[in-house]
Amino acid sequence: MYRQLTLTVCEQRFALEGGGLKFHPGQYMIFRVPGIDQVVRRSYSISSSPSDKDHFEICVRAVSGGFCSNYIHRLRPGESIQVEGPYGEICLEEKSDREILIGHRHRQVPDQIHVASFAATKELPLHTVILRIT
């Protein structure tokens, strides 16, 4: 499912054949975008909750001349794309009693929102810091 978030950012929701996807907050998927001469691989962070085992979502900013980002922006329901993953080892431990500190930079917003909502459901202590990069 495609949803326009801003002029250049969309959210894409993907269903998996067979379902059963298990991932942790902070992980990402590698998309295999078919090109003219070869397949181009790009990584996108998962922005949805791990409680949905049949779908996952990513947020993608269309970049001028960006082959993969524009391809993903043009995908519509019923079309398919190959993905690999999930990958990434910087994840929130579900049974941790440690405090969580989230820093903010616009490109990591999906990960941070996801980690914050996961922490809230687990009643983990959470501190948020918003940084402005100049």
N, CA, C and O atoms as a Tinker XYZ file with bonds, in Angstrom:
   536  protein
     1  N      0.840000   -1.171000    0.000000    73     2
     2  CA     0.000000    0.000000    0.000000    64     1     3
     3  C      0.889000    1.240000    0.000000    63     2     4     5
     4  O      1.840000    1.335000    0.777000    81     3
     5  N      0.578000    2.166000   -0.860000    73     3     6
     6  CA     1.339000    3.403000   -0.998000    64     5     7
     7  C      0.606000    4.519000   -0.272000    63     6     8     9
     8  O     -0.609000    4.672000   -0.406000    81     7
     9  N      1.369000    5.308000    0.510000    73     7    10
    10  CA     0.779000    6.475000    1.164000    64     9    11
    11  C      1.771000    7.622000    1.086000    63    10    12    13
    12  O      2.900000    7.502000    1.562000    81    11
    13  N      1.359000    8.735000    0.491000    73    11    14
    14  CA     2.207000    9.921000    0.371000    64    13    15
    15  C      2.243000   10.622000    1.726000    63    14    16    17
    16  O      1.191000   10.950000    2.274000    81    15
    17  N      3.440000   10.857000    2.278000    73    15    18
    18  CA     3.584000   11.524000    3.567000    64    17    19
    19  C      3.924000   12.997000    3.409000    63    18    20    21
    20  O      3.402000   13.843000    4.135000    81    19
    21  N      4.798000   13.300000    2.461000    73    19    22
    22  CA     5.158000   14.684000    2.132000    64    21    23
    23  C      5.309000   14.753000    0.607000    63    22    24    25
    24  O      5.005000   13.786000   -0.092000    81    23
    25  N      5.771000   15.882000    0.101000    73    23    26
    26  CA     5.979000   15.983000   -1.347000    64    25    27
    27  C      6.979000   14.954000   -1.865000    63    26    28    29
    28  O      6.851000   14.474000   -2.991000    81    27
    29  N      7.978000   14.615000   -1.042000    73    27    30
    30  CA     9.035000   13.712000   -1.510000    64    29    31
    31  C      9.123000   12.395000   -0.744000    63    30    32    33
    32  O      9.899000   11.521000   -1.130000    81    31
    33  N      8.354000   12.229000    0.322000    73    31    34
    34  CA     8.450000   11.020000    1.147000    64    33    35
    35  C      7.147000   10.229000    1.081000    63    34    36    37
    36  O      6.056000   10.777000    1.235000    81    35
    37  N      7.294000    8.925000    0.849000    73    35    38
    38  CA     6.126000    8.038000    0.866000    64    37    39
    39  C      6.368000    6.905000    1.846000    63    38    40    41
    40  O      7.498000    6.617000    2.241000    81    39
    41  N      5.271000    6.276000    2.221000    73    39    42
    42  CA     5.319000    5.059000    3.025000    64    41    43
    43  C      4.796000    3.940000    2.128000    63    42    44    45
    44  O      3.735000    4.062000    1.517000    81    43
    45  N      5.548000    2.865000    2.059000    73    43    46
    46  CA     5.119000    1.700000    1.289000    64    45    47
    47  C      4.918000    0.538000    2.255000    63    46    48    49
    48  O      5.759000    0.285000    3.118000    81    47
    49  N      3.810000   -0.160000    2.106000    73    47    50
    50  CA     3.518000   -1.334000    2.931000    64    49    51
    51  C      3.593000   -2.560000    2.032000    63    50    52    53
    52  O      2.992000   -2.592000    0.958000    81    51
    53  N      4.332000   -3.562000    2.477000    73    51    54
    54  CA     4.551000   -4.765000    1.688000    64    53    55
    55  C      4.005000   -5.985000    2.418000    63    54    56    57
    56  O      4.185000   -6.129000    3.627000    81    55
    57  N      3.341000   -6.856000    1.679000    73    55    58
    58  CA     2.886000   -8.145000    2.203000    64    57    59
    59  C      3.895000   -9.194000    1.765000    63    58    60    61
    60  O      4.410000   -9.148000    0.648000    81    59
    61  N      4.168000  -10.127000    2.644000    73    59    62
    62  CA     5.124000  -11.184000    2.319000    64    61    63
    63  C      4.403000  -12.450000    1.898000    63    62    64    65
    64  O      3.404000  -12.839000    2.503000    81    63
    65  N      4.913000  -13.089000    0.857000    73    63    66
    66  CA     4.366000  -14.381000    0.475000    64    65    67
    67  C      4.642000  -15.356000    1.606000    63    66    68    69
    68  O      5.797000  -15.562000    1.979000    81    67
    69  N      3.610000  -15.947000    2.147000    73    67    70
    70  CA     3.782000  -16.896000    3.236000    64    69    71
    71  C      3.780000  -16.257000    4.618000    63    70    72    73
    72  O      3.612000  -16.959000    5.615000    81    71
    73  N      3.963000  -14.952000    4.701000    73    71    74
    74  CA     3.936000  -14.261000    5.995000    64    73    75
    75  C      5.038000  -14.747000    6.919000    63    74    76    77
    76  O      6.034000  -15.313000    6.469000    81    75
    77  N      4.857000  -14.526000    8.195000    73    75    78
    78  CA     5.782000  -15.010000    9.208000    64    77    79
    79  C      7.065000  -14.222000    9.368000    63    78    80    81
    80  O      8.056000  -14.775000    9.846000    81    79
    81  N      7.091000  -12.947000    8.987000    73    79    82
    82  CA     8.300000  -12.141000    9.136000    64    81    83
    83  C      8.540000  -11.819000   10.606000    63    82    84    85
    84  O      7.645000  -11.340000   11.302000    81    83
    85  N      9.752000  -12.087000   11.067000    73    83    86
    86  CA    10.151000  -11.727000   12.429000    64    85    87
    87  C     11.293000  -10.733000   12.327000    63    86    88    89
    88  O     12.317000  -11.007000   11.703000    81    87
    89  N     11.105000   -9.569000   12.952000    73    87    90
    90  CA    12.162000   -8.570000   12.967000    64    89    91
    91  C     12.097000   -7.795000   14.267000    63    90    92    93
    92  O     11.121000   -7.880000   15.012000    81    91
    93  N     13.154000   -7.038000   14.528000    73    91    94
    94  CA    13.253000   -6.223000   15.731000    64    93    95
    95  C     13.337000   -4.758000   15.343000    63    94    96    97
    96  O     13.788000   -4.433000   14.244000    81    95
    97  N     12.909000   -3.870000   16.229000    73    95    98
    98  CA    13.054000   -2.432000   15.948000    64    97    99
    99  C     14.504000   -2.098000   15.598000    63    98   100   101
   100  O     15.429000   -2.535000   16.283000    81    99
   101  N     14.697000   -1.329000   14.540000    73    99   102
   102  CA    16.036000   -0.933000   14.124000    64   101   103
   103  C     16.587000   -1.748000   12.968000    63   102   104   105
   104  O     17.635000   -1.404000   12.423000    81   103
   105  N     15.905000   -2.823000   12.580000    73   103   106
   106  CA    16.410000   -3.634000   11.482000    64   105   107
   107  C     15.969000   -3.066000   10.134000    63   106   108   109
   108  O     15.113000   -2.183000   10.067000    81   107
   109  N     16.568000   -3.586000    9.066000    73   107   110
   110  CA    16.292000   -3.087000    7.726000    64   109   111
   111  C     16.168000   -4.243000    6.741000    63   110   112   113
   112  O     16.557000   -5.374000    7.032000    81   111
   113  N     15.621000   -3.935000    5.574000    73   111   114
   114  CA    15.490000   -4.896000    4.485000    64   113   115
   115  C     16.306000   -4.386000    3.296000    63   114   116   117
   116  O     16.456000   -3.178000    3.111000    81   115
   117  N     16.824000   -5.303000    2.503000    73   115   118
   118  CA    17.521000   -4.941000    1.271000    64   117   119
   119  C     16.576000   -5.216000    0.108000    63   118   120   121
   120  O     16.083000   -6.332000   -0.058000    81   119
   121  N     16.330000   -4.183000   -0.695000    73   119   122
   122  CA    15.450000   -4.281000   -1.853000    64   121   123
   123  C     16.290000   -4.516000   -3.102000    63   122   124   125
   124  O     17.313000   -3.864000   -3.314000    81   123
   125  N     15.842000   -5.450000   -3.915000    73   123   126
   126  CA    16.515000   -5.783000   -5.174000    64   125   127
   127  C     15.694000   -5.165000   -6.305000    63   126   128   129
   128  O     14.672000   -5.712000   -6.719000    81   127
   129  N     16.158000   -4.021000   -6.792000    73   127   130
   130  CA    15.440000   -3.268000   -7.829000    64   129   131
   131  C     16.013000   -3.645000   -9.185000    63   130   132   133
   132  O     17.212000   -3.495000   -9.420000    81   131
   133  N     15.148000   -4.142000  -10.090000    73   131   134
   134  CA    15.654000   -4.546000  -11.405000    64   133   135
   135  C     16.086000   -3.342000  -12.231000    63   134   136   137
   136  O     15.326000   -2.392000  -12.417000    81   135
   137  N     17.316000   -3.401000  -12.720000    73   135   138
   138  CA    17.851000   -2.343000  -13.570000    64   137   139
   139  C     17.970000   -2.814000  -15.007000    63   138   140   141
   140  O     17.538000   -3.919000  -15.336000    81   139
   141  N     18.545000   -1.997000  -15.857000    73   139   142
   142  CA    18.684000   -2.343000  -17.276000    64   141   143
   143  C     19.696000   -3.475000  -17.459000    63   142   144   145
   144  O     19.422000   -4.455000  -18.152000    81   143
   145  N     20.867000   -3.333000  -16.831000    73   143   146
   146  CA    21.918000   -4.338000  -16.994000    64   145   147
   147  C     22.106000   -5.233000  -15.779000    63   146   148   149
   148  O     22.704000   -6.303000  -15.888000    81   147
   149  N     21.607000   -4.814000  -14.635000    73   147   150
   150  CA    21.831000   -5.565000  -13.400000    64   149   151
   151  C     20.789000   -5.202000  -12.357000    63   150   152   153
   152  O     20.037000   -4.240000  -12.515000    81   151
   153  N     20.758000   -5.985000  -11.290000    73   151   154
   154  CA    19.874000   -5.697000  -10.160000    64   153   155
   155  C     20.611000   -4.748000   -9.221000    63   154   156   157
   156  O     21.777000   -4.971000   -8.895000    81   155
   157  N     19.934000   -3.695000   -8.790000    73   155   158
   158  CA    20.523000   -2.726000   -7.865000    64   157   159
   159  C     19.946000   -3.005000   -6.478000    63   158   160   161
   160  O     18.733000   -3.151000   -6.322000    81   159
   161  N     20.813000   -3.076000   -5.479000    73   159   162
   162  CA    20.377000   -3.369000   -4.108000    64   161   163
   163  C     20.458000   -2.105000   -3.264000    63   162   164   165
   164  O     21.458000   -1.387000   -3.299000    81   163
   165  N     19.381000   -1.834000   -2.494000    73   163   166
   166  CA    19.346000   -0.689000   -1.586000    64   165   167
   167  C     18.713000   -1.117000   -0.265000    63   166   168   169
   168  O     17.789000   -1.930000   -0.236000    81   167
   169  N     19.225000   -0.559000    0.817000    73   167   170
   170  CA    18.723000   -0.865000    2.159000    64   169   171
   171  C     17.748000    0.211000    2.617000    63   170   172   173
   172  O     17.983000    1.405000    2.431000    81   171
   173  N     16.639000   -0.240000    3.225000    73   171   174
   174  CA    15.646000    0.672000    3.799000    64   173   175
   175  C     15.235000    0.146000    5.166000    63   174   176   177
   176  O     14.943000   -1.039000    5.323000    81   175
   177  N     15.213000    1.034000    6.152000    73   175   178
   178  CA    14.824000    0.666000    7.512000    64   177   179
   179  C     13.344000    0.318000    7.580000    63   178   180   181
   180  O     12.511000    0.960000    6.939000    81   179
   181  N     13.032000   -0.695000    8.355000    73   179   182
   182  CA    11.641000   -1.074000    8.582000    64   181   183
   183  C     11.041000   -0.055000    9.551000    63   182   184   185
   184  O     11.616000    0.223000   10.603000    81   183
   185  N      9.886000    0.497000    9.190000    73   183   186
   186  CA     9.287000    1.530000   10.029000    64   185   187
   187  C      8.000000    1.068000   10.706000    63   186   188   189
   188  O      7.332000    1.864000   11.366000    81   187
   189  N      7.647000   -0.186000   10.553000    73   187   190
   190  CA     6.411000   -0.695000   11.151000    64   189   191
   191  C      6.704000   -1.514000   12.402000    63   190   192   193
   192  O      7.857000   -1.789000   12.732000    81   191
   193  N      5.640000   -1.891000   13.083000    73   191   194
   194  CA     5.751000   -2.654000   14.323000    64   193   195
   195  C      6.031000   -4.127000   14.035000    63   194   196   197
   196  O      5.481000   -4.687000   13.086000    81   195
   197  N      6.877000   -4.757000   14.843000    73   195   198
   198  CA     7.136000   -6.186000   14.645000    64   197   199
   199  C      5.941000   -7.068000   15.017000    63   198   200   201
   200  O      5.972000   -8.276000   14.787000    81   199
   201  N      4.902000   -6.481000   15.584000    73   199   202
   202  CA     3.731000   -7.288000   15.946000    64   201   203
   203  C      2.946000   -7.734000   14.708000    63   202   204   205
   204  O      2.208000   -8.717000   14.773000    81   203
   205  N      3.093000   -7.029000   13.587000    73   203   206
   206  CA     2.452000   -7.431000   12.329000    64   205   207
   207  C      3.395000   -8.386000   11.614000    63   206   208   209
   208  O      4.401000   -7.961000   11.045000    81   207
   209  N      3.077000   -9.662000   11.641000    73   207   210
   210  CA     3.960000  -10.690000   11.064000    64   209   211
   211  C      3.774000  -10.876000    9.561000    63   210   212   213
   212  O      4.586000  -11.544000    8.921000    81   211
   213  N      2.715000  -10.294000    8.985000    73   211   214
   214  CA     2.415000  -10.509000    7.574000    64   213   215
   215  C      2.814000   -9.347000    6.680000    63   214   216   217
   216  O      2.827000   -9.487000    5.457000    81   215
   217  N      3.146000   -8.187000    7.278000    73   215   218
   218  CA     3.477000   -6.984000    6.508000    64   217   219
   219  C      4.657000   -6.269000    7.145000    63   218   220   221
   220  O      4.969000   -6.479000    8.317000    81   219
   221  N      5.307000   -5.423000    6.360000    73   219   222
   222  CA     6.255000   -4.467000    6.913000    64   221   223
   223  C      6.174000   -3.202000    6.084000    63   222   224   225
   224  O      5.749000   -3.228000    4.929000    81   223
   225  N      6.587000   -2.090000    6.682000    73   223   226
   226  CA     6.517000   -0.789000    6.018000    64   225   227
   227  C      7.889000   -0.138000    6.007000    63   226   228   229
   228  O      8.713000   -0.366000    6.891000    81   227
   229  N      8.112000    0.675000    4.987000    73   227   230
   230  CA     9.313000    1.502000    4.910000    64   229   231
   231  C      8.885000    2.908000    4.509000    63   230   232   233
   232  O      7.835000    3.088000    3.893000    81   231
   233  N      9.687000    3.893000    4.854000    73   231   234
   234  CA     9.497000    5.267000    4.398000    64   233   235
   235  C     10.648000    5.582000    3.446000    63   234   236   237
   236  O     11.811000    5.326000    3.759000    81   235
   237  N     10.318000    6.135000    2.292000    73   235   238
   238  CA    11.322000    6.386000    1.256000    64   237   239
   239  C     11.190000    7.813000    0.754000    63   238   240   241
   240  O     10.099000    8.274000    0.419000    81   239
   241  N     12.321000    8.501000    0.708000    73   239   242
   242  CA    12.347000    9.852000    0.141000    64   241   243
   243  C     12.801000    9.744000   -1.308000    63   242   244   245
   244  O     13.865000    9.195000   -1.595000    81   243
   245  N     11.992000   10.269000   -2.216000    73   243   246
   246  CA    12.361000   10.290000   -3.636000    64   245   247
   247  C     13.498000   11.280000   -3.824000    63   246   248   249
   248  O     13.418000   12.426000   -3.382000    81   247
   249  N     14.548000   10.831000   -4.477000    73   247   250
   250  CA    15.729000   11.648000   -4.713000    64   249   251
   251  C     15.836000   11.910000   -6.208000    63   250   252   253
   252  O     15.660000   10.992000   -7.009000    81   251
   253  N     16.115000   13.126000   -6.586000    73   251   254
   254  CA    16.289000   13.454000   -7.995000    64   253   255
   255  C     17.396000   12.575000   -8.575000    63   254   256   257
   256  O     18.533000   12.614000   -8.105000    81   255
   257  N     17.067000   11.795000   -9.580000    73   255   258
   258  CA    18.041000   10.886000  -10.186000    64   257   259
   259  C     18.234000    9.600000   -9.414000    63   258   260   261
   260  O     19.035000    8.756000   -9.816000    81   259
   261  N     17.514000    9.429000   -8.308000    73   259   262
   262  CA    17.642000    8.225000   -7.481000    64   261   263
   263  C     16.874000    7.067000   -8.089000    63   262   264   265
   264  O     15.647000    7.018000   -8.004000    81   263
   265  N     17.582000    6.148000   -8.694000    73   263   266
   266  CA    16.951000    5.037000   -9.402000    64   265   267
   267  C     16.069000    4.208000   -8.476000    63   266   268   269
   268  O     14.906000    3.957000   -8.793000    81   267
   269  N     16.603000    3.783000   -7.343000    73   267   270
   270  CA    15.857000    2.891000   -6.447000    64   269   271
   271  C     14.730000    3.610000   -5.721000    63   270   272   273
   272  O     13.614000    3.095000   -5.652000    81   271
   273  N     15.001000    4.781000   -5.185000    73   271   274
   274  CA    13.957000    5.486000   -4.435000    64   273   275
   275  C     12.771000    5.820000   -5.336000    63   274   276   277
   276  O     11.622000    5.712000   -4.907000    81   275
   277  N     13.030000    6.215000   -6.550000    73   275   278
   278  CA    11.937000    6.534000   -7.473000    64   277   279
   279  C     11.195000    5.279000   -7.925000    63   278   280   281
   280  O      9.978000    5.313000   -8.106000    81   279
   281  N     11.905000    4.186000   -8.105000    73   279   282
   282  CA    11.261000    2.915000   -8.453000    64   281   283
   283  C     10.292000    2.509000   -7.349000    63   282   284   285
   284  O      9.153000    2.135000   -7.628000    81   283
   285  N     10.742000    2.580000   -6.092000    73   283   286
   286  CA     9.888000    2.201000   -4.968000    64   285   287
   287  C      8.703000    3.157000   -4.841000    63   286   288   289
   288  O      7.603000    2.735000   -4.482000    81   287
   289  N      8.918000    4.437000   -5.130000    73   287   290
   290  CA     7.811000    5.401000   -5.109000    64   289   291
   291  C      6.731000    5.044000   -6.129000    63   290   292   293
   292  O      5.551000    5.312000   -5.900000    81   291
   293  N      7.120000    4.450000   -7.241000    73   291   294
   294  CA     6.157000    4.130000   -8.301000    64   293   295
   295  C      5.445000    2.794000   -8.096000    63   294   296   297
   296  O      4.486000    2.502000   -8.810000    81   295
   297  N      5.891000    1.974000   -7.138000    73   295   298
   298  CA     5.228000    0.684000   -6.900000    64   297   299
   299  C      3.804000    0.902000   -6.411000    63   298   300   301
   300  O      3.551000    1.801000   -5.609000    81   299
   301  N      2.881000    0.091000   -6.887000    73   299   302
   302  CA     1.478000    0.181000   -6.497000    64   301   303
   303  C      0.970000   -1.208000   -6.113000    63   302   304   305
   304  O      1.601000   -2.212000   -6.444000    81   303
   305  N     -0.166000   -1.272000   -5.418000    73   303   306
   306  CA    -0.705000   -2.575000   -4.990000    64   305   307
   307  C     -0.782000   -3.568000   -6.146000    63   306   308   309
   308  O     -1.196000   -3.228000   -7.255000    81   307
   309  N     -0.375000   -4.797000   -5.859000    73   307   310
   310  CA    -0.369000   -5.859000   -6.857000    64   309   311
   311  C      0.983000   -6.074000   -7.503000    63   310   312   313
   312  O      1.242000   -7.152000   -8.038000    81   311
   313  N      1.858000   -5.069000   -7.467000    73   311   314
   314  CA     3.202000   -5.225000   -8.022000    64   313   315
   315  C      4.096000   -5.877000   -6.967000    63   314   316   317
   316  O      3.792000   -5.831000   -5.774000    81   315
   317  N      5.189000   -6.478000   -7.407000    73   315   318
   318  CA     6.075000   -7.162000   -6.461000    64   317   319
   319  C      7.514000   -6.712000   -6.658000    63   318   320   321
   320  O      7.889000   -6.161000   -7.693000    81   319
   321  N      8.303000   -6.969000   -5.623000    73   319   322
   322  CA     9.727000   -6.661000   -5.637000    64   321   323
   323  C     10.417000   -7.676000   -4.726000    63   322   324   325
   324  O      9.833000   -8.127000   -3.741000    81   323
   325  N     11.645000   -8.028000   -5.054000    73   323   326
   326  CA    12.396000   -8.974000   -4.219000    64   325   327
   327  C     13.066000   -8.221000   -3.074000    63   326   328   329
   328  O     13.612000   -7.133000   -3.260000    81   327
   329  N     13.013000   -8.826000   -1.880000    73   327   330
   330  CA    13.671000   -8.252000   -0.712000    64   329   331
   331  C     14.472000   -9.328000   -0.001000    63   330   332   333
   332  O     14.184000  -10.519000   -0.117000    81   331
   333  N     15.480000   -8.890000    0.734000    73   331   334
   334  CA    16.297000   -9.772000    1.574000    64   333   335
   335  C     16.241000   -9.224000    2.995000    63   334   336   337
   336  O     16.139000   -8.013000    3.192000    81   335
   337  N     16.306000  -10.094000    3.965000    73   335   338
   338  CA    16.396000   -9.612000    5.333000    64   337   339
   339  C     15.380000  -10.275000    6.237000    63   338   340   341
   340  O     14.743000  -11.257000    5.855000    81   339
   341  N     15.234000   -9.757000    7.397000    73   339   342
   342  CA    15.782000   -8.497000    7.908000    64   341   343
   343  C     17.238000   -8.630000    8.349000    63   342   344   345
   344  O     17.709000   -9.708000    8.713000    81   343
   345  N     17.931000   -7.488000    8.303000    73   343   346
   346  CA    19.319000   -7.390000    8.728000    64   345   347
   347  C     19.458000   -6.293000    9.776000    63   346   348   349
   348  O     18.558000   -5.478000    9.977000    81   347
   349  N     20.594000   -6.297000   10.428000    73   347   350
   350  CA    20.912000   -5.264000   11.411000    64   349   351
   351  C     20.955000   -5.823000   12.817000    63   350   352   353
   352  O     20.072000   -6.573000   13.234000    81   351
   353  N     21.992000   -5.451000   13.539000    73   351   354
   354  CA    22.176000   -5.972000   14.885000    64   353   355
   355  C     22.024000   -4.916000   15.963000    63   354   356   357
   356  O     22.133000   -5.228000   17.149000    81   355
   357  N     21.772000   -3.666000   15.575000    73   355   358
   358  CA    21.576000   -2.617000   16.579000    64   357   359
   359  C     20.086000   -2.595000   16.888000    63   358   360   361
   360  O     19.322000   -1.844000   16.282000    81   359
   361  N     19.691000   -3.425000   17.836000    73   359   362
   362  CA    18.270000   -3.624000   18.138000    64   361   363
   363  C     18.018000   -3.436000   19.629000    63   362   364   365
   364  O     18.924000   -3.539000   20.456000    81   363
   365  N     16.775000   -3.163000   19.936000    73   363   366
   366  CA    16.343000   -3.027000   21.318000    64   365   367
   367  C     16.139000   -4.406000   21.919000    63   366   368   369
   368  O     15.422000   -5.232000   21.355000    81   367
   369  N     16.767000   -4.659000   23.062000    73   367   370
   370  CA    16.588000   -5.933000   23.742000    64   369   371
   371  C     15.250000   -5.908000   24.465000    63   370   372   373
   372  O     14.986000   -5.004000   25.257000    81   371
   373  N     14.408000   -6.893000   24.196000    73   371   374
   374  CA    13.069000   -6.908000   24.768000    64   373   375
   375  C     13.074000   -7.058000   26.285000    63   374   376   377
   376  O     12.172000   -6.548000   26.948000    81   375
   377  N     14.058000   -7.739000   26.847000    73   375   378
   378  CA    14.048000   -8.003000   28.274000    64   377   379
   379  C     15.035000   -7.129000   29.036000    63   378   380   381
   380  O     15.439000   -7.465000   30.149000    81   379
   381  N     15.419000   -6.012000   28.439000    73   379   382
   382  CA    16.373000   -5.116000   29.077000    64   381   383
   383  C     15.658000   -4.189000   30.045000    63   382   384   385
   384  O     14.538000   -3.749000   29.781000    81   383
   385  N     16.311000   -3.888000   31.178000    73   383   386
   386  CA    15.754000   -2.909000   32.109000    64   385   387
   387  C     16.563000   -1.611000   32.047000    63   386   388   389
   388  O     16.394000   -0.718000   32.878000    81   387
   389  N     17.442000   -1.526000   31.048000    73   387   390
   390  CA    18.266000   -0.332000   30.875000    64   389   391
   391  C     17.440000    0.792000   30.287000    63   390   392   393
   392  O     16.479000    0.542000   29.559000    81   391
   393  N     17.804000    2.032000   30.597000    73   391   394
   394  CA    17.120000    3.175000   30.023000    64   393   395
   395  C     17.461000    3.298000   28.548000    63   394   396   397
   396  O     18.530000    2.876000   28.107000    81   395
   397  N     16.546000    3.877000   27.795000    73   395   398
   398  CA    16.731000    4.041000   26.357000    64   397   399
   399  C     16.858000    5.518000   26.057000    63   398   400   401
   400  O     16.042000    6.319000   26.513000    81   399
   401  N     17.874000    5.885000   25.296000    73   399   402
   402  CA    18.072000    7.266000   24.862000    64   401   403
   403  C     17.934000    7.297000   23.351000    63   402   404   405
   404  O     18.625000    6.568000   22.639000    81   403
   405  N     17.042000    8.140000   22.867000    73   403   406
   406  CA    16.827000    8.257000   21.427000    64   405   407
   407  C     17.266000    9.637000   20.995000    63   406   408   409
   408  O     16.751000   10.638000   21.494000    81   407
   409  N     18.220000    9.704000   20.065000    73   407   410
   410  CA    18.621000   10.962000   19.448000    64   409   411
   411  C     17.838000   11.118000   18.159000    63   410   412   413
   412  O     17.383000   10.124000   17.595000    81   411
   413  N     17.675000   12.319000   17.690000    73   411   414
   414  CA    16.851000   12.550000   16.502000    64   413   415
   415  C     17.644000   13.232000   15.402000    63   414   416   417
   416  O     18.317000   14.239000   15.621000    81   415
   417  N     17.546000   12.665000   14.234000    73   415   418
   418  CA    17.999000   13.273000   12.989000    64   417   419
   419  C     16.993000   12.839000   11.948000    63   418   420   421
   420  O     16.578000   11.681000   11.973000    81   419
   421  N     16.584000   13.678000   11.055000    73   419   422
   422  CA    15.425000   13.389000   10.209000    64   421   423
   423  C     15.481000   12.049000    9.497000    63   422   424   425
   424  O     14.427000   11.449000    9.288000    81   423
   425  N     16.628000   11.551000    9.116000    73   423   426
   426  CA    16.674000   10.299000    8.355000    64   425   427
   427  C     16.395000    9.072000    9.219000    63   426   428   429
   428  O     16.029000    8.020000    8.694000    81   427
   429  N     16.558000    9.189000   10.517000    73   427   430
   430  CA    16.310000    8.038000   11.384000    64   429   431
   431  C     14.956000    8.101000   12.071000    63   430   432   433
   432  O     14.695000    7.289000   12.958000    81   431
   433  N     14.100000    9.016000   11.705000    73   431   434
   434  CA    12.808000    9.165000   12.369000    64   433   435
   435  C     12.000000    7.874000   12.401000    63   434   436   437
   436  O     11.481000    7.534000   13.464000    81   435
   437  N     11.858000    7.122000   11.288000    73   435   438
   438  CA    11.074000    5.890000   11.377000    64   437   439
   439  C     11.599000    4.924000   12.434000    63   438   440   441
   440  O     10.819000    4.340000   13.186000    81   439
   441  N     12.921000    4.755000   12.495000    73   439   442
   442  CA    13.496000    3.869000   13.509000    64   441   443
   443  C     13.191000    4.363000   14.910000    63   442   444   445
   444  O     12.846000    3.575000   15.790000    81   443
   445  N     13.317000    5.665000   15.120000    73   443   446
   446  CA    13.132000    6.210000   16.454000    64   445   447
   447  C     11.685000    6.119000   16.905000    63   446   448   449
   448  O     11.420000    5.797000   18.063000    81   447
   449  N     10.757000    6.392000   16.023000    73   447   450
   450  CA     9.341000    6.261000   16.378000    64   449   451
   451  C      9.035000    4.816000   16.720000    63   450   452   453
   452  O      8.313000    4.535000   17.676000    81   451
   453  N      9.584000    3.905000   15.938000    73   451   454
   454  CA     9.356000    2.487000   16.156000    64   453   455
   455  C      9.924000    2.034000   17.504000    63   454   456   457
   456  O      9.252000    1.325000   18.253000    81   455
   457  N     11.138000    2.433000   17.807000    73   455   458
   458  CA    11.767000    2.065000   19.079000    64   457   459
   459  C     10.975000    2.663000   20.242000    63   458   460   461
   460  O     10.752000    1.993000   21.250000    81   459
   461  N     10.551000    3.919000   20.106000    73   459   462
   462  CA     9.792000    4.573000   21.181000    64   461   463
   463  C      8.470000    3.862000   21.442000    63   462   464   465
   464  O      8.099000    3.655000   22.597000    81   463
   465  N      7.758000    3.488000   20.386000    73   463   466
   466  CA     6.478000    2.814000   20.592000    64   465   467
   467  C      6.690000    1.419000   21.173000    63   466   468   469
   468  O      5.898000    0.965000   22.000000    81   467
   469  N      7.754000    0.736000   20.746000    73   467   470
   470  CA     8.069000   -0.577000   21.302000    64   469   471
   471  C      8.401000   -0.453000   22.788000    63   470   472   473
   472  O      7.944000   -1.256000   23.600000    81   471
   473  N      9.201000    0.560000   23.140000    73   471   474
   474  CA     9.564000    0.766000   24.538000    64   473   475
   475  C      8.331000    1.048000   25.388000    63   474   476   477
   476  O      8.236000    0.576000   26.521000    81   475
   477  N      7.396000    1.808000   24.852000    73   475   478
   478  CA     6.176000    2.134000   25.595000    64   477   479
   479  C      5.344000    0.888000   25.864000    63   478   480   481
   480  O      4.783000    0.745000   26.950000    81   479
   481  N      5.255000   -0.019000   24.888000    73   479   482
   482  CA     4.465000   -1.235000   25.094000    64   481   483
   483  C      5.115000   -2.169000   26.110000    63   482   484   485
   484  O      4.433000   -2.957000   26.765000    81   483
   485  N      6.422000   -2.076000   26.234000    73   483   486
   486  CA     7.145000   -2.917000   27.196000    64   485   487
   487  C      7.361000   -2.200000   28.533000    63   486   488   489
   488  O      7.965000   -2.750000   29.454000    81   487
   489  N      6.853000   -0.953000   28.622000    73   487   490
   490  CA     7.010000   -0.118000   29.823000    64   489   491
   491  C      8.480000    0.047000   30.214000    63   490   492   493
   492  O      8.833000   -0.043000   31.390000    81   491
   493  N      9.328000    0.288000   29.218000    73   491   494
   494  CA    10.748000    0.511000   29.455000    64   493   495
   495  C     10.993000    2.001000   29.665000    63   494   496   497
   496  O     10.313000    2.820000   29.047000    81   495
   497  N     11.948000    2.378000   30.519000    73   495   498
   498  CA    12.256000    3.800000   30.701000    64   497   499
   499  C     12.815000    4.388000   29.403000    63   498   500   501
   500  O     13.675000    3.782000   28.763000    81   499
   501  N     12.333000    5.547000   29.028000    73   499   502
   502  CA    12.699000    6.143000   27.739000    64   501   503
   503  C     12.979000    7.617000   27.894000    63   502   504   505
   504  O     12.206000    8.336000   28.527000    81   503
   505  N     14.084000    8.080000   27.316000    73   503   506
   506  CA    14.436000    9.493000   27.281000    64   505   507
   507  C     14.644000    9.859000   25.823000    63   506   508   509
   508  O     15.262000    9.101000   25.076000    81   507
   509  N     14.137000   11.007000   25.412000    73   507   510
   510  CA    14.272000   11.456000   24.028000    64   509   511
   511  C     15.081000   12.744000   23.980000    63   510   512   513
   512  O     14.852000   13.664000   24.766000    81   511
   513  N     16.020000   12.799000   23.059000    73   511   514
   514  CA    16.812000   13.987000   22.844000    64   513   515
   515  C     16.624000   14.369000   21.381000    63   514   516   517
   516  O     16.782000   13.529000   20.494000    81   515
   517  N     16.288000   15.628000   21.125000    73   515   518
   518  CA    16.151000   16.086000   19.754000    64   517   519
   519  C     17.361000   16.942000   19.419000    63   518   520   521
   520  O     17.626000   17.946000   20.080000    81   519
   521  N     18.086000   16.541000   18.399000    73   519   522
   522  CA    19.287000   17.251000   17.979000    64   521   523
   523  C     19.016000   17.962000   16.667000    63   522   524   525
   524  O     18.385000   17.404000   15.769000    81   523
   525  N     19.473000   19.149000   16.559000    73   523   526
   526  CA    19.367000   19.867000   15.288000    64   525   527
   527  C     20.761000   19.965000   14.685000    63   526   528   529
   528  O     21.663000   20.560000   15.274000    81   527
   529  N     20.922000   19.387000   13.531000    73   527   530
   530  CA    22.199000   19.382000   12.856000    64   529   531
   531  C     22.304000   20.666000   12.039000    63   530   532   533
   532  O     21.440000   20.951000   11.210000    81   531
   533  N     23.363000   21.439000   12.273000    73   531   534
   534  CA    23.541000   22.691000   11.515000    64   533   535
   535  C     24.818000   22.652000   10.720000    63   534   536
   536  O     25.139000   23.613000   10.020000    81   535
